[in-house]
């Protein structure tokens, strides 16, 4: 789903449950358990929100200051295409493990 949305892996930052954005934000249900949002003016991907927990995952590209950002984990690793392999030594979770972690049914 992320590859269709962004043409590659989605790099996100955990934004918690209290995310407030202003401007032309368009949200849509991307699955029965989550929604995505983008800027309806320029099309920039803004966030992914889990409906059950109201947790927001903000696109890392939104932030100009990337100092201190580190890849913390790789998720849905069982669904990644064979044409890339991230070299970072991080925890790797399958889609089922991620959904279980966030209690998504």
Phi, psi and omega in degrees: 000318180295323180295323178292327182283322188234002181068014178185191179294147177268122175258118186229161174243138179291122182257001180075202184256347183251075179250126180235118179242143176245160179107193185279078182263128176246129179249149174210151179283111181268346177198173178294346184239006181206161172229158177238159179223149177216162176284120181283357176271311185244348178090001181299135176291131183253303181202169175235131182235128174280123184294319185296325185247352184062023179278137180253140175238108186273141178301127182299330181293350178289340188258125181285327181269102182264004177301131178088350178286135178221144175290119185262331180198163175237125184242162185054037184298333179287349181251003182287149178286158182287346185281358171216156177211112181290135186276348182298138178273089183230164171300141180238122182243142174283168177301317180298321178294320179294312181298322177294321180299321180261010177054042177270131179243000000 
